[in-house]
Amino acid sequence: MTVPRDRISLLGVRARGHHGVLAQEKHDGQEFVVDVVLHLDLAPAGTTDDLARTINYAEIGTDVVARIEGPSLDLIESLAEQVAGDALARPAVHTVQVTVHKPAAPVGVAFGDVAVTIERRRAVPVVIALGANLGEPERRLDAAIDDLAGDLDQVRRAPFVTTDPVGGPDQPRYTNTVLLATTALSPAALLARLHAVEARHGRVREVRWGARSLDLDLIQYGDPTTASDVVSNDPHLTLPHPRAHERGFVLAPWARIDPEALLRVEGAVVAVADLLGGIDTSDMRDSEAGPC
């Protein structure tokens, strides 16, 4: 997995909690100390000086204290998992390391500290559409998928289909496919990787809807089934993709590898199969049997 090496560390967050197996621990409570290290891409914040593009570590600290002071748990391992889950709920965070210290643990011998450390990585479902109509499109698409292998896990590719170009000048038919995968990258970091792969394969953005050596679109980030999908109107990162719901060359391959797929359209969660039913796909042809 190719991930940025940037991190934010919030160390030594202290609060009193009632976590432990013994009745005395649950009744009297004791102090817990938590360290949180967030791994994320800080370049957007660093280059823009925009607070909205980084993590508010005061909020992280508030979340940690709420977990320490919250309902009693038997194990500090469980407390660490809760803290990690809160951190990964923020889309910018791709990996988190949490250490929970229990300095007053009833160990029965002289000791300096007792601590549990865990590391958890985001595994967000994503949908990526790929297309090309210059050179050898199928070979180029396969190469692009290989280039993304370090950034995606649990990858499934739809069969290749060919379609007539939509808009723009006269040009060859497109070869298209869709990837379903999971990633630890944030939406912005994943989009940057897609653009980098496009550039590596000679993509230029000179003619709107013109012929393309490679086109990679981030269609959806997260799962609308659980309302965990990211919705963004940022002009640099619009999610879900604003035109995906009307593109048969996206919907048809997607539905073939996930017949239950859902897409958020203007706030409503709609079945991809239903969207596809209202679109003319008569120009679409299978390019290969392809994996499913």
ZIPEMO-V338671 format. One record per residue. PSI is psi in whole degrees, -180 to 180 (NA if undefined). OMEGA is omega in whole degrees, 0 to 359 (* if undefined). NEAR is the number of other C-alpha atoms within 12 Angstrom. Layout:
psi=(PSI/PSI)
omega=(OMEGA/OMEGA)
near=(NEAR/NEAR)
This chain:
psi=(122/112/152/155/4/153/156/129/130/106/143/32/123/141/164/131/176/47/135/166/-33/147/-38/-40/-42/-31/-50/-33/174/171/138/147/131/134/135/126/118/129/125/171/111/0/-44/-41/-41/-34/-17/-15/35/116/-32/-14/11/-169/133/102/-16/-37/-39/-46/-40/-41/-41/-48/-40/-37/-41/-43/-2/-164/143/137/152/-37/140/-18/-40/-39/-43/-40/-40/-43/-42/-41/-39/-43/-43/-10/-14/119/-28/-23/123/-26/145/140/129/129/125/119/139/77/-18/25/140/73/-33/-2/164/134/163/-38/155/130/150/131/132/157/129/141/143/142/81/131/137/156/126/130/139/142/155/150/19/151/-132/89/-45/-43/-38/-40/-42/-39/-39/-40/-40/-40/-29/-2/-34/-11/-9/148/163/49/133/133/137/160/149/140/157/145/158/146/150/115/-177/-175/172/136/166/163/152/148/129/155/175/140/135/132/179/157/156/-8/151/165/-45/-41/-39/-44/-40/-39/-41/-43/-37/-39/-41/-48/-38/-30/21/15/131/151/67/-37/123/128/26/176/147/135/-28/136/119/123/133/110/-45/140/112/-176/111/-18/-37/12/26/3/142/131/121/133/12/126/-22/-13/87/121/143/169/128/-18/5/-35/-12/13/106/-32/-12/-49/-41/-52/-38/-47/-26/-31/-11/84/-19/12/147/150/136/125/113/43/-21/141/121/143/133/-37/-37/-41/-42/-33/-22/13/138/116/27/-21/-5/137/144/134/-23/169/-46/159/154/NA)
omega=(177/182/176/180/180/178/171/180/173/191/172/176/188/173/180/180/184/184/179/183/186/180/180/179/182/182/186/183/179/181/173/179/184/172/178/175/182/176/183/179/182/181/179/178/183/183/182/186/184/181/183/183/176/182/175/186/172/177/177/180/178/178/181/180/179/179/179/183/184/182/183/175/176/190/173/172/179/177/178/179/180/179/179/179/177/181/182/174/177/187/183/185/180/178/177/173/182/173/176/178/177/190/180/181/180/184/179/176/176/181/180/184/168/183/173/178/175/173/180/182/178/173/186/176/180/175/181/177/180/177/177/175/176/178/176/190/183/180/180/179/177/180/179/178/177/180/182/187/181/183/184/174/176/186/170/180/175/174/174/171/174/182/173/177/179/179/176/181/175/184/181/174/179/165/186/170/179/174/166/185/168/181/172/182/173/178/181/180/178/178/178/178/178/179/179/178/176/182/180/181/170/180/172/184/183/183/179/181/178/179/186/174/179/178/180/181/172/186/185/178/184/187/179/177/181/182/178/179/182/175/184/175/176/181/178/182/180/182/347/182/190/181/183/186/180/183/179/181/170/187/185/177/180/181/181/178/176/182/180/185/179/178/177/181/181/176/181/177/188/176/179/179/178/177/182/181/180/184/177/179/184/180/187/179/172/177/182/174/172/177/177/*)
near=(22/23/27/26/18/22/24/27/25/29/22/22/31/27/26/29/34/31/37/30/17/19/15/15/24/21/15/16/27/26/26/36/36/44/33/42/36/41/35/38/32/29/20/24/19/15/12/12/12/14/14/14/25/31/31/22/23/17/16/34/28/22/31/38/30/24/35/37/25/21/20/26/25/19/26/33/25/24/39/37/30/32/38/37/31/30/40/35/30/34/37/39/43/42/39/38/35/40/36/42/35/37/23/26/29/20/14/7/10/11/13/12/19/22/24/24/26/27/26/28/33/36/29/37/34/43/46/43/42/44/42/42/31/24/20/20/30/28/21/31/38/29/21/36/36/18/23/34/23/21/34/33/26/20/27/28/33/38/32/37/39/31/30/29/27/20/13/15/15/15/20/23/29/38/41/47/49/43/45/36/36/32/39/39/41/42/45/34/31/41/32/27/32/32/28/21/31/30/20/19/28/20/27/20/16/10/14/13/21/25/31/36/34/40/39/36/36/38/42/43/41/36/27/29/19/14/17/23/30/34/28/22/13/16/10/16/25/22/34/35/36/24/23/32/34/24/29/37/41/47/44/41/44/43/31/31/28/24/19/20/31/34/44/33/25/17/16/16/24/21/24/33/26/22/30/29/19/16/21/17/23/16/18/26/23/23/21/16/14/20/17/21)
